[in-house]
Amino acid sequence: MSKNASNTVKLTIDPKNLPPLAAQQRAELEAVAAMPDEQIDYSDAPYLPDAVWMKAAEQLPHAKKQITLRIDAEVLEFFKHTGKRYQSRMNAVLRSYVEAHKAQAK
């Protein structure tokens, strides 16, 4: 955790070095892994379209520019309901879109 002059707290997690699982968490994951796919309840999982750009960036860039942007009310409400740092998530989706289109242009 780092803190800068504006009192913004930034947390990062390394996906290659995750914290250890508790015994109960490990048991639950092993139980689900042993189930056939047909028996797993996915009803509470969010809908994710099969778009290539949905893979969010693993690490956000540090240089950002403040702008004024008009967003559809429905889109803004969706991201706001995802919790704090919704603007960073919006940025991550846009960054993933850009990266996917850069890859396709090559």
Backbone as a chain_set.jsonl record, in Angstrom:
{"seq": "MSKNASNTVKLTIDPKNLPPLAAQQRAELEAVAAMPDEQIDYSDAPYLPDAVWMKAAEQLPHAKKQITLRIDAEVLEFFKHTGKRYQSRMNAVLRSYVEAHKAQAK", "coords": {"N": [[0.847, -1.166, 0.0], [0.557, 2.184, -0.862], [0.862, 5.683, -0.234], [0.083, 8.839, -1.463], [0.677, 12.411, -1.845], [-1.905, 13.466, -2.071], [-3.443, 11.959, -0.427], [-4.435, 9.633, -1.527], [-5.023, 6.253, -1.542], [-3.43, 3.483, -2.827], [-3.869, 0.247, -3.815], [-2.36, -2.766, -4.746], [-2.255, -5.98, -6.313], [-0.428, -8.831, -6.948], [-1.058, -10.985, -9.472], [0.385, -13.273, -9.91], [1.442, -13.91, -7.511], [-0.35, -14.637, -5.264], [-2.172, -14.189, -2.137], [-2.084, -16.725, 0.467], [-4.553, -19.38, 0.572], [-7.233, -19.951, 2.883], [-7.953, -22.883, 4.846], [-10.66, -23.633, 4.625], [-11.435, -22.221, 2.314], [-9.799, -23.462, 0.41], [-10.856, -26.088, 0.524], [-13.469, -25.632, -0.419], [-12.939, -24.774, -3.061], [-11.73, -27.097, -4.084], [-13.891, -28.864, -3.928], [-15.672, -27.749, -5.791], [-14.102, -27.957, -8.093], [-14.094, -30.691, -8.436], [-16.621, -31.215, -9.306], [-18.853, -31.952, -12.062], [-19.22, -29.797, -14.917], [-21.935, -29.312, -15.499], [-23.245, -29.394, -13.067], [-22.49, -27.169, -11.66], [-23.493, -24.119, -10.284], [-24.058, -21.259, -11.957], [-25.614, -19.041, -11.703], [-25.304, -16.698, -10.191], [-23.177, -15.441, -11.309], [-21.767, -12.681, -13.046], [-22.897, -11.459, -16.246], [-20.795, -11.807, -18.969], [-19.864, -10.583, -21.956], [-18.659, -12.087, -25.01], [-16.576, -10.509, -25.948], [-13.405, -9.563, -27.157], [-12.045, -7.439, -26.003], [-12.819, -7.376, -23.352], [-11.072, -8.332, -21.466], [-9.617, -7.076, -18.796], [-7.026, -4.665, -18.196], [-4.05, -5.718, -16.573], [-2.412, -4.091, -15.048], [-2.794, -0.747, -14.345], [-1.869, 2.181, -16.19], [0.325, 4.842, -15.048], [0.327, 7.539, -15.842], [-2.139, 9.836, -16.278], [-4.829, 11.736, -17.686], [-6.916, 14.384, -16.956], [-10.231, 14.8, -17.992], [-13.331, 16.008, -19.419], [-16.138, 14.094, -19.904], [-18.867, 12.827, -21.642], [-21.107, 10.383, -20.768], [-23.352, 7.678, -21.374], [-26.197, 7.541, -19.27], [-27.05, 5.052, -18.291], [-24.769, 3.45, -18.616], [-22.961, 4.75, -16.92], [-24.277, 4.419, -14.428], [-24.179, 1.63, -14.217], [-21.388, 1.148, -13.851], [-20.967, 2.655, -11.514], [-22.404, 1.17, -9.675], [-20.719, -0.935, -9.3], [-19.031, -0.323, -7.304], [-16.49, 1.387, -5.29], [-13.876, 3.188, -6.965], [-14.844, 3.057, -9.537], [-14.375, 4.604, -11.782], [-11.761, 3.997, -12.436], [-12.109, 1.353, -13.22], [-13.673, 1.767, -15.494], [-11.765, 3.031, -17.069], [-9.955, 0.899, -17.32], [-11.412, -0.912, -18.884], [-11.674, 0.581, -21.254], [-8.941, 0.823, -21.903], [-8.292, -1.886, -22.38], [-9.843, -2.335, -24.622], [-8.57, -0.6, -26.461], [-6.006, -1.81, -26.547], [-6.661, -4.316, -27.641], [-7.55, -3.581, -30.169], [-5.254, -2.42, -31.179], [-3.663, -4.676, -31.418], [-5.077, -6.086, -33.357], [-4.694, -4.443, -35.543], [-2.124, -4.873, -36.311]], "CA": [[0.0, 0.0, 0.0], [1.319, 3.419, -0.894], [0.041, 6.869, -0.035], [0.745, 10.002, -2.035], [0.372, 13.689, -1.205], [-3.339, 13.754, -2.076], [-4.072, 10.971, 0.457], [-5.015, 8.542, -2.29], [-4.426, 4.967, -1.201], [-3.397, 2.625, -4.003], [-3.593, -1.141, -3.48], [-2.096, -3.619, -5.901], [-2.074, -7.39, -6.005], [0.286, -9.523, -8.009], [-1.798, -12.219, -9.77], [1.307, -14.413, -9.903], [1.865, -14.132, -6.134], [-1.569, -14.405, -4.493], [-2.087, -14.588, -0.734], [-2.48, -18.129, 0.656], [-5.955, -19.661, 0.857], [-7.559, -20.595, 4.153], [-8.304, -24.299, 4.665], [-12.053, -23.705, 4.162], [-11.448, -21.768, 0.923], [-9.186, -24.523, -0.399], [-11.813, -27.198, 0.47], [-14.569, -25.234, -1.304], [-12.446, -24.801, -4.436], [-11.529, -28.489, -4.481], [-15.218, -29.462, -4.115], [-16.202, -27.253, -7.069], [-13.265, -28.51, -9.16], [-14.446, -32.096, -8.618], [-17.976, -31.309, -9.884], [-18.986, -31.768, -13.517], [-19.665, -28.442, -15.244], [-23.397, -29.221, -15.499], [-23.743, -29.264, -11.692], [-22.051, -25.903, -11.066], [-24.49, -23.051, -10.388], [-23.464, -20.011, -12.426], [-26.674, -18.039, -11.732], [-24.904, -15.438, -9.571], [-22.03, -14.896, -12.022], [-22.178, -11.597, -13.939], [-22.843, -11.729, -17.673], [-19.619, -11.259, -19.628], [-19.928, -10.856, -23.393], [-17.476, -12.741, -25.554], [-15.753, -9.52, -26.626], [-11.978, -9.704, -26.899], [-11.559, -6.327, -25.196], [-13.296, -7.441, -21.973], [-9.988, -8.682, -20.547], [-9.126, -5.816, -18.227], [-5.581, -4.538, -18.054], [-3.569, -6.198, -15.282], [-1.886, -2.967, -14.28], [-3.154, 0.506, -14.975], [-0.738, 3.096, -16.341], [0.367, 5.889, -14.034], [0.053, 8.852, -16.42], [-3.539, 10.005, -16.655], [-5.189, 13.098, -18.035], [-8.288, 14.679, -16.558], [-11.066, 15.316, -19.082], [-14.771, 15.966, -19.221], [-16.623, 13.086, -20.839], [-20.294, 12.526, -21.518], [-21.342, 8.931, -20.794], [-24.754, 7.32, -21.214], [-26.569, 7.402, -17.858], [-27.102, 3.625, -17.956], [-23.39, 2.964, -18.512], [-22.408, 5.327, -15.695], [-24.898, 3.758, -13.275], [-23.637, 0.268, -14.135], [-20.066, 1.182, -13.241], [-21.076, 3.152, -10.137], [-22.898, 0.079, -8.828], [-19.656, -1.908, -9.052], [-18.334, 0.085, -6.084], [-15.461, 2.422, -5.345], [-12.907, 3.133, -8.07], [-15.548, 2.699, -10.773], [-13.747, 5.309, -12.906], [-10.578, 3.214, -12.806], [-12.589, 0.191, -13.973], [-14.057, 2.259, -16.819], [-10.504, 3.242, -17.774], [-9.379, -0.413, -17.638], [-12.17, -1.46, -20.02], [-11.271, 1.34, -22.44], [-7.557, 0.446, -22.216], [-8.336, -3.228, -22.97], [-10.388, -2.153, -25.977], [-7.504, -0.023, -27.264], [-4.967, -2.82, -26.742], [-7.182, -5.355, -28.551], [-7.589, -3.028, -31.519], [-3.864, -2.253, -31.633], [-3.201, -6.017, -31.798], [-5.738, -6.449, -34.607], [-4.167, -3.59, -36.61], [-0.779, -5.339, -36.705]], "C": [[0.889, 1.224, 0.0], [0.368, 4.596, -0.76], [0.778, 8.052, -0.633], [0.238, 11.273, -1.363], [-1.124, 13.995, -1.153], [-4.134, 12.768, -1.222], [-4.822, 9.886, -0.3], [-4.282, 7.261, -1.933], [-4.528, 4.071, -2.42], [-3.004, 1.221, -3.57], [-3.343, -1.912, -4.766], [-1.929, -5.047, -5.425], [-1.412, -8.03, -7.217], [-0.438, -10.832, -8.293], [-0.913, -13.463, -9.788], [1.777, -14.758, -8.491], [0.689, -13.817, -5.202], [-1.388, -14.81, -3.034], [-2.559, -16.034, -0.561], [-3.96, -18.267, 0.994], [-6.105, -20.263, 2.25], [-7.983, -22.031, 3.854], [-9.728, -24.441, 4.122], [-12.155, -23.271, 2.697], [-10.893, -22.845, -0.003], [-10.16, -25.696, -0.567], [-12.974, -26.87, -0.477], [-14.137, -25.271, -2.765], [-12.245, -26.228, -4.942], [-12.859, -29.188, -4.741], [-15.813, -29.027, -5.455], [-15.407, -27.835, -8.232], [-13.625, -29.965, -9.453], [-15.812, -32.271, -9.275], [-17.926, -31.263, -11.405], [-19.554, -30.368, -13.787], [-21.18, -28.27, -15.152], [-23.965, -28.996, -14.096], [-23.361, -27.936, -11.03], [-23.091, -24.826, -11.342], [-23.801, -21.747, -10.75], [-24.465, -18.852, -12.361], [-26.269, -16.706, -11.104], [-23.686, -14.807, -10.247], [-22.499, -13.788, -12.961], [-22.047, -12.021, -15.399], [-21.603, -11.056, -18.254], [-19.697, -11.587, -21.112], [-18.605, -11.428, -23.883], [-16.579, -11.773, -26.324], [-14.293, -9.675, -26.209], [-11.503, -8.638, -25.912], [-12.034, -6.364, -23.752], [-12.199, -7.837, -20.98], [-9.377, -7.379, -20.044], [-7.617, -5.834, -18.097], [-5.156, -4.981, -16.661], [-3.034, -5.063, -14.42], [-2.194, -1.689, -15.037], [-1.928, 1.403, -15.103], [-0.816, 4.221, -15.313], [-0.001, 7.258, -14.596], [-1.401, 8.927, -16.879], [-3.792, 11.466, -16.923], [-6.644, 13.322, -17.663], [-9.028, 15.314, -17.729], [-12.51, 15.404, -18.605], [-15.319, 15.049, -20.304], [-18.1, 12.841, -20.6], [-20.495, 11.028, -21.753], [-22.846, 8.7, -20.682], [-25.051, 7.064, -19.745], [-26.565, 5.936, -17.431], [-25.703, 3.041, -17.769], [-22.766, 3.471, -17.216], [-22.975, 4.645, -14.457], [-24.378, 2.335, -13.106], [-22.292, 0.276, -13.415], [-20.112, 1.69, -11.805], [-21.539, 2.053, -9.194], [-21.843, -1.0, -8.591], [-18.8, -1.511, -7.855], [-17.307, 1.18, -6.315], [-14.502, 2.146, -6.494], [-13.557, 2.732, -9.392], [-14.925, 3.4, -11.98], [-12.488, 4.579, -13.369], [-10.984, 1.97, -13.595], [-13.028, 0.607, -15.377], [-12.803, 2.463, -17.672], [-9.892, 1.908, -18.2], [-10.097, -1.054, -18.818], [-11.778, -0.74, -21.307], [-9.846, 0.976, -22.858], [-7.52, -0.925, -22.885], [-8.848, -3.176, -24.398], [-9.299, -1.625, -26.917], [-6.44, -1.065, -27.569], [-5.409, -3.896, -27.727], [-7.186, -4.837, -29.985], [-6.194, -2.732, -32.058], [-3.339, -3.598, -32.14], [-3.814, -6.434, -33.133], [-5.179, -5.665, -35.794], [-2.814, -4.067, -37.115], [-0.842, -6.412, -37.742]], "O": [[1.854, 1.305, 0.76], [-0.801, 4.504, -1.135], [1.959, 8.256, -0.353], [-0.545, 11.208, -0.416], [-1.565, 14.723, -0.263], [-5.363, 12.743, -1.287], [-5.751, 9.285, 0.24], [-3.056, 7.198, -2.015], [-5.61, 3.918, -2.986], [-1.922, 1.023, -3.017], [-4.046, -1.722, -5.759], [-1.52, -5.3, -4.292], [-1.801, -7.789, -8.36], [-0.44, -11.719, -7.439], [-1.414, -14.584, -9.692], [2.434, -15.779, -8.29], [0.732, -12.847, -4.445], [-0.559, -15.665, -2.72], [-3.355, -16.518, -1.365], [-4.549, -17.387, 1.622], [-5.231, -20.983, 2.732], [-8.334, -22.349, 2.717], [-9.977, -25.277, 3.254], [-12.884, -23.889, 1.922], [-11.45, -23.106, -1.069], [-10.287, -26.242, -1.663], [-13.411, -27.727, -1.245], [-14.885, -25.748, -3.618], [-12.553, -26.531, -6.094], [-12.964, -30.005, -5.655], [-16.393, -29.843, -6.171], [-15.991, -28.174, -9.261], [-13.481, -30.424, -10.586], [-16.13, -33.361, -9.752], [-17.056, -30.608, -11.978], [-20.289, -29.827, -12.961], [-21.66, -27.203, -14.768], [-25.064, -28.457, -13.959], [-23.861, -27.618, -9.951], [-23.521, -24.64, -12.48], [-23.049, -21.192, -9.95], [-24.194, -17.783, -12.908], [-26.84, -15.674, -11.456], [-23.212, -13.757, -9.813], [-23.533, -13.939, -13.613], [-21.195, -12.839, -15.744], [-21.39, -9.861, -18.047], [-19.605, -12.755, -21.488], [-17.566, -11.267, -23.242], [-15.892, -12.184, -27.259], [-13.996, -9.895, -25.035], [-10.645, -8.913, -25.073], [-11.689, -5.468, -22.981], [-12.385, -7.69, -19.772], [-8.701, -6.671, -20.79], [-7.008, -6.888, -17.91], [-5.821, -4.659, -15.676], [-3.189, -5.079, -13.199], [-1.891, -1.567, -16.224], [-1.053, 1.395, -14.238], [-1.884, 4.515, -14.777], [-0.593, 8.067, -13.881], [-1.831, 8.177, -17.754], [-3.06, 12.333, -16.447], [-7.508, 12.524, -18.025], [-8.529, 16.236, -18.374], [-12.854, 14.929, -17.522], [-15.001, 15.209, -21.482], [-18.525, 12.667, -19.458], [-20.11, 10.485, -22.788], [-23.539, 9.435, -19.978], [-24.249, 6.442, -19.047], [-26.124, 5.614, -16.328], [-25.478, 2.232, -16.869], [-22.117, 2.711, -16.496], [-22.228, 4.326, -13.531], [-24.16, 1.881, -11.982], [-22.079, -0.496, -12.479], [-19.364, 1.199, -10.959], [-21.114, 2.006, -8.04], [-22.05, -1.89, -7.766], [-17.934, -2.278, -7.434], [-17.257, 1.808, -7.373], [-14.346, 1.006, -6.931], [-12.91, 2.143, -10.259], [-14.94, 2.855, -13.084], [-12.188, 4.55, -14.563], [-10.288, 1.573, -14.53], [-12.784, -0.116, -16.343], [-12.782, 2.11, -18.851], [-9.37, 1.791, -19.308], [-9.457, -1.675, -19.666], [-11.573, -1.381, -22.338], [-9.574, 0.836, -24.051], [-6.792, -1.112, -23.86], [-8.351, -3.883, -25.274], [-9.125, -2.133, -28.024], [-6.013, -1.198, -28.716], [-4.616, -4.339, -28.558], [-6.859, -5.576, -30.914], [-5.975, -2.789, -33.268], [-2.657, -3.658, -33.163], [-3.145, -7.065, -33.951], [-5.186, -6.158, -36.922], [-2.398, -3.71, -38.218], [0.195, -6.91, -38.179]]}, "num_chains": 1, "name": "protein.A"}
